[in-house]
Amino acid sequence: MSVRGGKFAGFPHHVIVFLAPATIIYTMFMVYPLLDSIRLSLYSTDGTGAFHFTGLTNYITLITDPEWSNAFWNALKNNFKFFCVHMLVQNPIGIMLAALLSLPKLKGRTAYRTLIFMPTMLSVVIIGFIWQLILSPLWGVSESLLGFIGLTDWFQPWLGQEGTALLTLALISVWQFVGIPMMLIYAALLNIPEDLTESAIIDGATHWEIFWHIKLPLILPTIAMVSILTFVANFNAFDLIYSVKGALAGPDFSTDIMGTLFYRTFFGFQLQLGNPTMGATVATMMFGVILVGVLFYLFVLQRKLRRYAL
């Protein structure tokens, strides 16, 4: 740093000029609401609506009081189920599709890429409405489609049963968003030097052997990043459940996740009055779960996978 013309003569002021707008907007709409939600979760209201500082009382109530804890643990359990379906179904399918699209001799891969990614660009409300029509026992086409292949007996009102509603919604979400992991992993596969694969082909390796022994280890950092993005997205999920099953996340709260629990708690629904302090507590717990997952990725997985980076 130069000392001519003052102490900070050599300071790159243009960096502040370019970063300031983004920093201010991010602070106003992300950091401040988050900190204010944490602050609000430490208060409770009395009969007059006045706020009183109560410390961690709301968290203890949410976890231990049966009036709140049953709904909280049910929503958290359903959220983990929702996430597991995406991890075990969406991401492996995304890896498989990316591997197929990266084959140099595959014809029409641009069209396939576009068709697979297209549902991602549609509104979640539209997706939910369309799949409600498809799966409806009254006027849906799913029963007829199963009849064409002789599986009419397999048809059930999947969205109306407690045991299948959450799984069905998770699979609908997988169908819509599988294009995102596919494109991220596809981009990582394209960055692998061709010299590695060409040498393996000369040595007589098949495409499967090349992918399993060469490409897969090199894209493990990308797969880990896709996994943490899936984790964050699923624990922020709300719109699909709300658009299909409403705020009550029926039947009998079997599709209730943290997002719908927060909505009912904070804003109220039907006969349930809104409670902003308990709603802020639920939101903070959501943030805590996401934070633990992200820290696990940063300090455990990322360090172990650095050696695979190109």
C-alpha positions as CSV (number, residue, x, y, z in Angstrom):
1,M,0.0,0.0,0.0
2,S,1.4,3.4,-1.0
3,V,1.8,6.1,1.6
4,R,1.9,9.0,-0.9
5,G,-1.0,11.3,-0.8
6,G,-2.3,10.0,2.5
7,K,-2.5,6.8,4.5
8,F,-5.0,5.1,2.2
9,A,-3.8,6.4,-1.1
10,G,-3.3,3.0,-2.5
11,F,-6.6,1.4,-1.2
12,P,-8.7,0.0,-4.0
13,H,-11.8,2.2,-3.5
14,H,-13.5,0.8,-6.6
15,V,-13.9,-2.5,-4.8
16,I,-16.1,-0.8,-2.2
17,V,-18.1,1.0,-4.9
18,F,-18.8,-2.3,-6.7
19,L,-19.5,-4.4,-3.6
20,A,-21.5,-1.9,-1.6
21,P,-24.8,-2.2,-3.5
22,A,-24.9,-6.0,-3.3
23,T,-23.7,-5.9,0.4
24,I,-26.4,-3.4,1.3
25,I,-29.2,-5.3,-0.4
26,Y,-28.1,-8.6,1.0
27,T,-27.9,-7.2,4.5
28,M,-31.3,-5.5,4.3
29,F,-33.2,-8.5,2.9
30,M,-31.3,-11.5,4.2
31,V,-29.0,-10.7,7.2
32,Y,-31.3,-8.3,9.1
33,P,-34.5,-10.4,8.8
34,L,-32.5,-13.4,10.0
35,L,-31.1,-11.6,13.0
36,D,-34.4,-10.1,13.8
37,S,-36.1,-13.5,13.7
38,I,-33.6,-14.8,16.1
39,R,-34.2,-11.8,18.4
40,L,-37.9,-12.2,18.2
41,S,-37.7,-15.9,19.1
42,L,-36.3,-14.8,22.5
43,Y,-39.5,-13.0,23.4
44,S,-43.1,-13.9,24.1
45,T,-46.4,-11.9,24.2
46,D,-48.9,-11.5,26.9
47,G,-52.7,-10.9,26.7
48,T,-52.2,-7.3,25.7
49,G,-49.8,-8.1,22.8
50,A,-46.8,-6.6,24.6
51,F,-43.4,-8.4,24.1
52,H,-41.4,-9.7,27.0
53,F,-37.9,-11.2,27.0
54,T,-38.1,-14.9,28.0
55,G,-34.7,-16.2,26.7
56,L,-34.8,-19.8,25.5
57,T,-38.3,-20.5,26.9
58,N,-39.8,-20.7,23.4
59,Y,-37.3,-23.3,22.3
60,I,-37.9,-25.4,25.4
61,T,-41.7,-25.2,24.8
62,L,-41.3,-26.1,21.1
63,I,-39.2,-29.2,21.9
64,T,-40.9,-30.5,25.1
65,D,-44.4,-29.1,25.4
66,P,-46.8,-31.7,23.8
67,E,-49.0,-28.9,22.4
68,W,-46.0,-27.8,20.2
69,S,-43.5,-30.7,20.3
70,N,-45.7,-33.2,18.5
71,A,-46.2,-31.0,15.5
72,F,-42.5,-29.9,15.5
73,W,-41.0,-33.4,15.6
74,N,-43.5,-34.6,13.0
75,A,-42.6,-31.8,10.7
76,L,-38.9,-32.4,11.2
77,K,-39.2,-36.1,10.6
78,N,-41.2,-35.5,7.4
79,N,-38.6,-33.0,6.2
80,F,-35.8,-35.5,6.6
81,K,-38.0,-38.1,4.7
82,F,-38.5,-35.4,2.0
83,F,-34.8,-34.8,1.8
84,C,-33.9,-38.5,1.7
85,V,-36.1,-39.1,-1.3
86,H,-34.3,-36.4,-3.2
87,M,-30.9,-37.6,-2.2
88,L,-31.6,-41.3,-3.0
89,V,-33.7,-40.7,-6.1
90,Q,-33.2,-37.3,-7.6
91,N,-29.4,-37.0,-7.4
92,P,-28.6,-40.6,-8.6
93,I,-30.9,-40.0,-11.6
94,G,-29.2,-36.7,-12.2
95,I,-25.8,-38.3,-12.2
96,M,-27.0,-41.0,-14.6
97,L,-28.6,-38.6,-17.0
98,A,-25.5,-36.3,-16.9
99,A,-23.3,-39.4,-17.7
100,L,-25.6,-40.4,-20.6
101,L,-25.7,-36.8,-22.0
102,S,-21.9,-36.5,-21.9
103,L,-21.4,-39.5,-24.2
104,P,-19.9,-38.0,-27.4
105,K,-21.8,-40.2,-29.8
106,L,-25.3,-39.5,-28.3
107,K,-27.5,-37.9,-30.9
108,G,-30.0,-35.2,-29.9
109,R,-28.5,-34.6,-26.5
110,T,-29.3,-30.9,-26.7
111,A,-33.0,-31.6,-27.2
112,Y,-32.9,-34.2,-24.3
113,R,-31.2,-31.7,-22.0
114,T,-33.8,-29.0,-22.8
115,L,-36.8,-31.4,-22.3
116,I,-35.4,-32.7,-18.9
117,F,-34.7,-29.2,-17.6
118,M,-37.9,-27.7,-18.8
119,P,-40.1,-28.6,-15.7
120,T,-37.6,-26.8,-13.5
121,M,-38.6,-23.5,-15.2
122,L,-42.3,-24.0,-14.5
123,S,-44.1,-22.6,-11.5
124,V,-44.5,-24.9,-8.6
125,V,-48.1,-24.0,-8.3
126,I,-48.7,-25.1,-11.9
127,I,-46.8,-28.3,-11.3
128,G,-48.9,-29.1,-8.2
129,F,-52.1,-28.4,-10.0
130,I,-51.2,-30.5,-13.0
131,W,-50.2,-33.5,-10.9
132,Q,-53.4,-33.2,-8.8
133,L,-55.3,-33.5,-12.0
134,I,-53.2,-36.5,-13.2
135,L,-53.5,-38.4,-9.9
136,S,-57.1,-37.6,-9.1
137,P,-59.2,-40.7,-8.6
138,L,-62.2,-38.9,-10.2
139,W,-61.0,-37.3,-13.4
140,G,-57.3,-38.1,-13.5
141,V,-55.6,-40.1,-16.3
142,S,-53.2,-42.1,-14.1
143,E,-55.6,-44.9,-13.6
144,S,-56.2,-45.2,-17.4
145,L,-52.4,-45.1,-18.1
146,L,-51.8,-47.9,-15.6
147,G,-54.7,-49.8,-17.3
148,F,-52.9,-49.7,-20.7
149,I,-50.0,-51.7,-19.2
150,G,-52.2,-54.0,-17.1
151,L,-51.5,-52.4,-13.7
152,T,-55.0,-51.0,-12.9
153,D,-55.0,-52.8,-9.5
154,W,-51.9,-50.7,-8.6
155,F,-53.8,-47.5,-8.7
156,Q,-54.6,-45.8,-5.4
157,P,-55.4,-42.2,-4.3
158,W,-51.8,-41.6,-3.5
159,L,-52.2,-38.0,-2.5
160,G,-55.1,-38.8,-0.2
161,Q,-53.5,-41.5,1.9
162,E,-51.3,-40.8,4.9
163,G,-48.8,-43.5,4.0
164,T,-48.2,-42.3,0.4
165,A,-48.9,-38.6,0.3
166,L,-45.5,-37.3,1.4
167,L,-43.6,-39.8,-0.9
168,T,-45.8,-38.9,-3.8
169,L,-45.1,-35.2,-3.3
170,A,-41.4,-35.8,-3.0
171,L,-41.4,-37.8,-6.3
172,I,-43.3,-34.9,-8.0
173,S,-40.6,-32.6,-6.7
174,V,-37.9,-35.0,-8.0
175,W,-39.5,-35.0,-11.4
176,Q,-39.6,-31.2,-11.5
177,F,-36.1,-30.5,-10.2
178,V,-33.9,-33.4,-11.4
179,G,-32.7,-31.1,-14.2
180,I,-30.7,-29.0,-11.7
181,P,-28.3,-31.7,-10.5
182,M,-28.2,-33.1,-14.0
183,M,-26.9,-29.8,-15.4
184,L,-24.4,-29.2,-12.6
185,I,-22.9,-32.6,-12.9
186,Y,-23.0,-32.5,-16.7
187,A,-21.0,-29.3,-16.6
188,A,-18.4,-30.9,-14.3
189,L,-18.1,-33.9,-16.7
190,L,-17.4,-31.6,-19.6
191,N,-14.5,-30.0,-17.7
192,I,-12.7,-33.4,-17.4
193,P,-9.7,-33.4,-19.8
194,E,-10.3,-35.5,-22.8
195,D,-6.8,-36.9,-22.6
196,L,-7.8,-39.0,-19.6
197,T,-10.8,-40.6,-21.3
198,E,-9.0,-41.1,-24.7
199,S,-6.2,-42.9,-23.0
200,A,-8.6,-45.2,-21.3
201,I,-10.5,-45.9,-24.5
202,I,-7.2,-46.8,-26.2
203,D,-6.5,-49.2,-23.4
204,G,-9.8,-50.9,-24.1
205,A,-12.0,-49.5,-21.2
206,T,-15.7,-49.4,-21.7
207,H,-17.8,-46.2,-21.1
208,W,-19.0,-47.7,-17.8
209,E,-15.5,-48.4,-16.6
210,I,-14.3,-44.9,-17.7
211,F,-17.2,-43.3,-15.8
212,W,-16.8,-45.4,-12.6
213,H,-13.0,-45.3,-12.3
214,I,-12.1,-42.0,-13.9
215,K,-15.0,-39.5,-14.1
216,L,-16.8,-40.3,-10.9
217,P,-13.8,-39.7,-8.6
218,L,-13.2,-36.4,-10.4
219,I,-16.7,-35.1,-10.0
220,L,-17.1,-36.0,-6.3
221,P,-16.7,-32.4,-5.2
222,T,-19.5,-31.4,-7.5
223,I,-21.7,-34.2,-6.2
224,A,-21.0,-33.1,-2.7
225,M,-22.0,-29.5,-3.6
226,V,-25.2,-30.8,-5.2
227,S,-26.0,-32.8,-2.1
228,I,-25.6,-29.7,0.2
229,L,-27.7,-27.6,-2.2
230,T,-30.4,-30.4,-2.1
231,F,-30.3,-30.3,1.7
232,V,-30.7,-26.5,1.9
233,A,-33.5,-26.5,-0.7
234,N,-35.4,-29.3,0.9
235,F,-35.3,-27.8,4.4
236,N,-36.6,-24.5,2.9
237,A,-39.3,-26.3,1.0
238,F,-42.8,-25.0,1.3
239,D,-44.5,-24.1,-2.0
240,L,-45.2,-27.5,-3.4
241,I,-46.7,-28.8,-0.2
242,Y,-48.8,-25.7,0.3
243,S,-50.0,-25.6,-3.3
244,V,-51.2,-29.2,-3.3
245,K,-52.2,-29.9,0.3
246,G,-52.7,-26.4,1.8
247,A,-51.4,-25.1,5.1
248,L,-52.8,-28.0,7.1
249,A,-50.5,-30.4,5.0
250,G,-53.0,-33.2,5.1
251,P,-54.1,-35.8,5.4
252,D,-53.8,-35.6,9.2
253,F,-50.5,-33.6,8.9
254,S,-48.8,-36.5,7.1
255,T,-47.1,-34.1,4.6
256,D,-46.4,-31.4,7.2
257,I,-42.8,-30.0,7.0
258,M,-41.0,-27.2,8.7
259,G,-42.1,-24.7,6.1
260,T,-45.8,-25.3,6.5
261,L,-45.4,-25.6,10.3
262,F,-43.8,-22.1,10.3
263,Y,-46.6,-20.7,8.1
264,R,-49.4,-21.9,10.4
265,T,-47.5,-20.9,13.5
266,F,-46.5,-17.4,12.5
267,F,-49.5,-16.3,10.4
268,G,-52.2,-18.5,11.8
269,F,-54.7,-20.6,9.9
270,Q,-58.4,-21.2,10.3
271,L,-59.0,-21.4,14.0
272,Q,-55.3,-21.3,14.9
273,L,-54.2,-17.8,15.9
274,G,-50.8,-16.5,14.6
275,N,-48.0,-16.5,17.2
276,P,-45.1,-14.4,15.8
277,T,-42.6,-15.3,18.6
278,M,-43.2,-19.1,18.3
279,G,-43.2,-18.7,14.5
280,A,-39.8,-17.0,14.8
281,T,-38.7,-19.9,17.0
282,V,-39.6,-22.4,14.3
283,A,-37.8,-20.3,11.7
284,T,-34.7,-20.2,13.8
285,M,-34.8,-24.0,14.3
286,M,-35.0,-24.4,10.5
287,F,-32.0,-22.1,10.2
288,G,-30.2,-24.1,12.8
289,V,-30.8,-27.4,11.1
290,I,-29.6,-25.9,7.7
291,L,-26.5,-24.4,9.4
292,V,-25.5,-27.7,11.0
293,G,-25.7,-29.4,7.5
294,V,-23.7,-26.7,5.8
295,L,-21.0,-26.7,8.5
296,F,-20.8,-30.5,8.2
297,Y,-20.3,-30.1,4.5
298,L,-17.7,-27.3,4.8
299,F,-15.6,-28.8,7.6
300,V,-15.9,-32.5,6.9
301,L,-16.9,-33.4,3.4
302,Q,-15.2,-30.6,1.6
303,R,-11.8,-31.2,3.2
304,K,-11.9,-34.9,2.3
305,L,-12.9,-34.2,-1.3
306,R,-10.4,-31.5,-2.1
307,R,-7.9,-34.1,-3.3
308,Y,-10.3,-35.0,-6.1
309,A,-10.6,-31.5,-7.4
310,L,-9.0,-30.9,-10.8
